[in-house]
Amino acid sequence: MTVHKDFLAGVTEVVGRDNVLTDEANLTIFDSGAVDISRGKPDVVIHVTRRDQVSRIISLANQHRVPVIARGGGSSLTGAVVAIEGGAVLDLRALNKVRMDVANGLVEAEVGATIQEVNAECAKHGFFFPPDPSSAVIATVGGALAENSGGMRCARYGMMRDWVLKVDVVLADGTVTSFGESTYKNRAGYDLLGLVVGSEGTLAIITRAWLKIMPVPERIVRIAGFFEKLDDAGEAIMRIRREGVNPLILEYADKYGVEAANKVKGFHYPETEGGMVLTDVDGPSDGVDGVSEKVARIMEESRAVKIIRPSTPAELDDITDVRRVAFTGPGRLYPGFIDGDMAVPLSRIKDALVGIDKIRKKHGVFITTVGHVGDGNFHGCIGANPGNADEWDRARRAAKDIDLLALELGGTISAEHGIGKLKEDVLLKQFEERNQMPVYQLMKQIKRMFDPKNILNPNKYALGDLKDQRP
């Protein structure tokens, strides 16, 4: 569609001519997210510089029935920030103020601030913000809330939803309000805060958040075990969870992920068939060693062929980089990348590892299996060449099989990366298999109530069949 000239005139008055972009070069920059699983060029990109501008822009969009896609760092892997139906992309990155409130145990952040920037401010006061998505350098608070992102510390601390107390929002007609309270407990009304977190910008636009914080631990000990068999790695993961250890992180990278990290970063870590299990143990300086020794013993008894205990800051960073690069490796080694994101019950972790390996061999494609295995979350990430029709077809079929494996094991097709456009069909399949189609009907009703004209990130989240009044 082409946005109405009156809408363009209105937003230009709100943000200034320099912040309203309609040229081809800038529109192309904003036509996709982190990977090109779907593309859609907006009609206009609007750079927002103050929170009060959002309400005025949304009011104009509602008046002229213009689709609006809120966007932060653009690190979405599911097409959630793509302008499928054209319209306006709202670039919120300039809303990046961060304010500490140590007395009340929170940090107040505008939605354009990155997770890393929030943590940098917290660190000045001896605190940290627990959720840590892998893209924390570019992932914004608003995007992380919209996706209900997680990260390596999820096994201990949970998701974004578990750490947000209150948000300021703009509703679809431009109304400004807030969900939640800046207190650690609040039972006043329905949990609309929990509803809007993870809604991928389809219900309201978040502009500011109040987030809980934690003191930085006195000491962290990192341990990596390398295994010859997937079964052994799975056993170590299960035993660490089952035998009373509460790790700060419990992560996994398979052989192909370690190989990718070695190639990309010039590392020389063991490329064993069973992959790497990475664990952080934290706490008081005088109480960490006993727990770390227990983790090392579990790894030894689970037949780890090598255990590495990094001691210097550089060594600590490098071995964590193995896990991080293992996730992005397919995208660095191949021109095409398909994100995988599933979660299974903790008792099926070993089955998930073996199952993804079988899918890799069945389709003959490059897959790195990595994940936050402390909470059963796996990323089967696929690298392939979209220019090779046969290879790309095999990659897409492998991705579908990974989603089906999640359902077969009693899990879910999305743990932390969301639905966007990538997983609409398998979301409906999960609902159908679990007798949850009434949930889907409620989702559509909620969408209609929040956004009657369907202007907020339309045609996403399997809600694209909604009837609307837009021309």
C-alpha angles and dihedrals in degrees: 000000000000115000117240116264090232090059091052091048090050097050091045088058090050101048105015131255095276091060096053110081124189102152119118096244095056094041089054091053089059099043097098145021129235094309129027100242087129135006134199127166116222121223091227139008116213119199108210116207102174132036094233090062092066094067093050093047093049091048089055092046090051091049093051096033094239118163112240126200116191111215136186123166093344093231094136113134098196105058092260093137097045119115095232092171098032115240125120130334110208108212105205100174094110090064092084108132115139124192126184121219102184093167090063096036097244147099123223114214137177114230097252093061112103122236088245091054090050091051092047090056091045091051091059087066099039096261139106139201107240104214107084116178112195090245092055091133091066105012109106128215090246094050093045090051093045089054097034087232126200132184142179096319094055095103089064104026109023130219137322090273089062093057105042119093102176141359135196110225141185114217125217094269093049096263113150119218141133136242120214130001134265091249127099091240129038131162100167107129135327118334097257088153090064089046097054093046105085094016092114095228094300097116108032141341116253114216104172138012140199109215133189119238138201134212115261109255117250093235140007124200117196123203128183124192124193120205137196095211132047089221091058093050089049091050092052091050092050094046094049088054095041101044100064102271115137101195123195087224133006109186139167137205121179127222093271092050092051090048090052092050092048091051097044098041101028093244126152104211120150113278096209124169093241096049131217131311111201122196135181120199117191141178141092114357093244096046106049102075096067093053093045090052089053091053091049090049091051090051092049092049089048088059102256108179093205134017120195124195108187114207109176122070090246092052091047091052095045097054091046087051088059089064094043095047091045087066096050094034097099090054091050096047099039133042092233129053130188115193120223122201123169138144128206134186110279091247090061098053093107091047090053092052092050093042095054090048089055090050090052091054094042094056099029095228134135111261129168113201111207133149158142090273093173086080098028096258116146132183112203097190118192129207120197143140113261087198090065104072095198095046093046092048090052090049092052092048090050090052090052091050091052090055090048089049089057090054092045090054093050094257139117133265093228127037104166112339096072134219109278107147098314099072106029095114096046091045088061090045090054091050091049095048093047096046089247101129088115085063089055091051090051089050091056092047091050090049091052091049095049096037112022094173093045095232100136110091093321126199094031136107091037088292095111094112092069113124113234141175099240115125 
